[in-house]
Amino acid sequence: MQNGRDSIREVANAVCDGVRQVGDASYAILPKDLAHALGNAKKAVLGQIRCVVDWEMSWIDDRVAGGDRMREEWRQKCRQT
């Protein structure tokens, strides 16, 4: 069983190495300053996406909390009547 897992791990590592080499080559064909500028631009975009995702998650948490408060208000009103 361990031998099967090792062979799967070796295949996965080989695939990851291949993808890594393709990624390296895609930047190696560019001039150095352009490659660095492109990398920085991609990181900036991903950083903004992360900010949007964080904001969305916070918004969802706030809406769920608001729903909890509203549900409790409704429950209290139903008990009063």
C-alpha positions in Angstrom: 0.0 0.0 0.0 2.8 2.4 0.9 4.5 1.7 -2.5 1.3 2.8 -4.3 1.2 6.0 -2.3 4.9 6.7 -3.0 4.3 6.3 -6.8 1.3 8.6 -6.7 3.4 11.2 -4.8 6.2 10.8 -7.3 3.8 11.5 -10.2 2.3 14.5 -8.4 5.7 15.9 -7.8 6.7 15.4 -11.4 3.5 17.2 -12.6 4.1 20.0 -10.1 7.7 20.3 -11.3 6.5 20.5 -14.9 4.0 23.2 -14.2 6.6 25.1 -12.2 9.0 24.9 -15.2 6.4 26.2 -17.6 5.7 29.1 -15.2 9.3 29.9 -14.9 9.7 29.8 -18.7 6.7 32.1 -19.1 8.6 34.8 -17.1 12.0 33.9 -18.5 11.0 34.8 -22.0 10.2 38.4 -20.9 12.8 41.1 -20.3 13.7 41.2 -16.6 12.0 44.5 -15.8 8.8 43.5 -17.6 8.7 40.2 -15.8 9.0 41.9 -12.5 6.4 44.5 -13.4 4.0 41.8 -14.5 4.6 39.8 -11.3 3.9 42.9 -9.2 0.8 43.7 -11.2 -0.5 40.2 -10.7 0.2 40.3 -7.0 -1.6 43.7 -6.7 -4.7 42.3 -8.5 -4.7 39.2 -6.2 -4.3 41.5 -3.2 -7.4 43.5 -4.3 -9.3 40.3 -4.9 -8.4 39.2 -1.3 -9.6 42.6 0.0 -12.9 42.1 -1.8 -13.3 38.5 -0.5 -12.5 39.7 3.0 -15.1 42.5 2.7 -17.7 40.1 1.3 -17.1 37.6 4.2 -17.4 40.5 6.7 -20.6 41.6 5.0 -22.1 38.1 5.2 -21.2 37.8 8.9 -22.9 41.2 9.5 -26.0 40.1 7.7 -26.2 36.8 9.6 -25.8 38.7 12.9 -28.5 41.1 11.7 -30.8 38.2 10.9 -30.2 36.7 14.3 -31.2 40.1 15.9 -34.3 40.4 13.7 -35.3 36.8 14.5 -35.0 37.5 18.2 -37.1 40.7 17.9 -39.8 38.7 16.0 -39.7 36.0 18.7 -40.1 38.6 21.5 -43.0 40.3 19.6 -44.8 36.9 19.2 -44.4 36.2 22.9 -45.9 39.6 23.8 -49.0 39.0 21.8 
